[in-house]
Amino acid sequence: MSSRIFLAGLFHETNTFVEQPTPMEAFKILRGDELLDCLGNDSPMDGFLQTARGYGWTVIPGVDYRAIPSGPVGDAVLEAFWDELQERLVPALAGGLEAIFLILHGAMATESHGDPEGELLRRIRALPGAEKLPLFAVLDLHANVSEAMTAHASALIPYRKNPHTDARETAVRAGQLLWRCLTSGKTPRSHYVHSRVLLAPPHTGTADSPLRELETLARSLEKSAGHWEIGIAAGFAHADTHDTGLSFWVVSEQPDISCHSSLESLFHEARALTRDLAPKEWDLEQALDRIVEEKNFPALLVEPADNIGGGTPGDATFILRALLARTFTRTGVILNDPAAVQMLQSHSPGDTVKLALGGKGSRLDPGPVELDVTLERLTDGKFSLEDKHSHSASMGGSQITMGPTALVRHGHVAILLTSQATAPFDLGQWRSQGVNPEDLEVIGVKAAVGHRQAYDPIAQSSFTVSTPGPGTSDIKSLPYKKLRRPIHPLDKI
């Protein structure tokens, strides 16, 4: 008889330092068979569904809530999700299940819960019939993993790459491990340790230190010790929760001493690699001076402080202002500004319109830039990823919507205005709006690491710049209140 696997998802990366909360309306909700429609969309959900089909499993679809990274989430969202999940999971348990499979982010935060995923897993385990059921979950590499999460899940399987080009692949790997569990009759245990290290987002790229070395060590230990999985979560530093930070866990059948030895090796390696780690960012004007001098185009101005993939508003005006003050031929920036897009709906391409652009989402910004712009294009903002392994696919598949979108121009600056903050993780974002990014001399990129898969192949130079904003790399400046202490680099350890 086919194994019955219950499937659900809860996905949000919460930047608790963003001023605007994330309302229920921001969440895209899939219910029942709508989850099964994700088959073929290149998301982690698709990866699991394809794997389940290959093993002949019967997938019992539950509910999936997901929203793009943004500000604090209300408790009502978690409770609404739980109500809908119970409504489907309780009868599924009564009818018999072999396992539960979840697709989570791992860095969500609500008003009352700094660890919603741990709370969710605890509640699931309390349901009759779920106490000892294999419970596997996929996590984002930026998860703030807690002891509760590892205690209540049979296995947490995280992405191993940033940019997250392996998100779908991770769900496949998790499905394969679940198959191993079901066919062997053996359910692994998890052992966890927090490193007491906080990583700024630019330090979480897996092609760079410290994650490059930690990943290599983890795979070596995994193989030599015979563990099922060694998880590394870089953490999401812009969530003020107790568990925020770099963490490790071992999913294994091996004796406790072997698991603890592996964790100890990773713990000490992390401490050594991060001892002198510090942000390396350019002053914006100095970066522009270097770009003018070297003329290695396209040149990127990467702005982690307004990292859309890290939940920021995506409308900071620092780079726009700096480009307007310089002499170039062709430059481009993307701003999330639904109000400006709405004002343009009554106009036609070729019209000149006075707009107050950006600067509305953070008190750290100097405010909107008033410009006379020429409208070039209005669209629905939908596009398909050029790269199906894009970081963006991890959030919801290969079909992206920016909401109603406008392309305007002022002098040499092309300004792409979106109605929904859309992370710059795929060049299709520009090309779908009639702009070839290779033709731009300078491109403002609101990201930290996730843009690299798309932009690095076309960039001749790249400058990560320091600007004020809720995604700042200067994590020592953030007003943490709930974070476990001491933690490096905020404290001496």
TABELMO-V45120 format. One record per backbone hydrogen bond with DSSP energy under -1.0 kcal/mol. NH is the residue of the N-H (numbers start at 1). CO is the residue of the C=O. If there is no record, write none. Layout:
NH&CO ; NH&CO
This chain:
5&58 ; 6&99 ; 7&60 ; 8&101 ; 9&63 ; 10&103 ; 11&65 ; 14&107 ; 15&70 ; 16&238 ; 18&15 ; 22&72 ; 26&23 ; 27&24 ; 28&66 ; 30&64 ; 32&62 ; 34&31 ; 35&32 ; 37&33 ; 38&35 ; 39&36 ; 41&38 ; 47&43 ; 48&44 ; 49&45 ; 50&46 ; 51&47 ; 52&48 ; 53&49 ; 54&50 ; 55&51 ; 57&52 ; 58&3 ; 60&5 ; 62&7 ; 64&30 ; 65&9 ; 66&28 ; 67&11 ; 70&13 ; 73&109 ; 77&74 ; 79&75 ; 80&76 ; 81&77 ; 82&78 ; 83&79 ; 84&80 ; 85&81 ; 86&82 ; 87&83 ; 89&85 ; 90&86 ; 92&88 ; 93&89 ; 94&90 ; 95&91 ; 98&4 ; 99&4 ; 100&134 ; 101&6 ; 102&136 ; 103&8 ; 104&138 ; 105&10 ; 110&113 ; 111&73 ; 119&115 ; 120&116 ; 121&117 ; 122&118 ; 123&119 ; 124&120 ; 125&121 ; 126&122 ; 127&124 ; 130&127 ; 136&100 ; 137&155 ; 138&102 ; 139&157 ; 140&105 ; 143&140 ; 144&106 ; 150&146 ; 151&147 ; 152&148 ; 153&149 ; 154&135 ; 155&135 ; 157&137 ; 159&139 ; 165&163 ; 170&166 ; 171&167 ; 172&168 ; 173&169 ; 174&170 ; 175&171 ; 176&172 ; 177&173 ; 178&174 ; 179&175 ; 180&176 ; 181&177 ; 182&178 ; 183&179 ; 184&180 ; 185&181 ; 189&252 ; 191&250 ; 193&248 ; 195&246 ; 198&488 ; 203&200 ; 204&201 ; 206&162 ; 208&205 ; 212&208 ; 214&210 ; 215&211 ; 216&212 ; 217&213 ; 218&214 ; 219&215 ; 220&216 ; 221&217 ; 222&218 ; 223&219 ; 224&220 ; 225&221 ; 227&222 ; 228&251 ; 229&251 ; 231&249 ; 233&247 ; 234&141 ; 239&236 ; 241&239 ; 246&197 ; 247&233 ; 248&193 ; 249&231 ; 250&191 ; 251&229 ; 252&189 ; 259&255 ; 260&256 ; 261&257 ; 262&258 ; 263&259 ; 264&260 ; 265&261 ; 266&262 ; 267&263 ; 268&264 ; 269&265 ; 270&266 ; 271&267 ; 272&268 ; 273&269 ; 274&270 ; 277&274 ; 282&464 ; 287&283 ; 288&284 ; 289&285 ; 290&286 ; 291&287 ; 292&288 ; 293&289 ; 294&290 ; 295&291 ; 297&295 ; 299&441 ; 300&461 ; 301&443 ; 302&463 ; 303&445 ; 306&303 ; 307&304 ; 308&446 ; 310&307 ; 311&308 ; 312&307 ; 321&317 ; 322&318 ; 323&319 ; 324&320 ; 325&321 ; 326&323 ; 331&412 ; 332&442 ; 333&414 ; 335&416 ; 336&314 ; 337&418 ; 341&337 ; 342&338 ; 343&339 ; 344&340 ; 345&342 ; 347&344 ; 350&375 ; 351&348 ; 353&373 ; 355&371 ; 357&369 ; 359&315 ; 365&362 ; 369&357 ; 371&355 ; 373&353 ; 374&409 ; 375&351 ; 376&407 ; 377&407 ; 379&405 ; 383&400 ; 385&398 ; 390&387 ; 393&390 ; 394&391 ; 395&392 ; 397&393 ; 398&41 ; 400&383 ; 402&381 ; 405&379 ; 406&417 ; 407&377 ; 408&415 ; 409&374 ; 410&413 ; 413&410 ; 414&331 ; 415&408 ; 416&333 ; 417&406 ; 418&335 ; 419&402 ; 420&402 ; 425&423 ; 429&426 ; 431&427 ; 432&428 ; 433&430 ; 434&431 ; 435&430 ; 439&436 ; 440&437 ; 441&330 ; 443&299 ; 444&332 ; 445&301 ; 447&445 ; 452&449 ; 455&451 ; 456&452 ; 458&455 ; 459&455 ; 460&298 ; 461&298 ; 463&300 ; 465&302 ; 466&282 ; 471&305 ; 472&469 ; 475&473 ; 477&474 ; 478&475 ; 480&478 ; 484&242 ; 488&196 ; 491&487
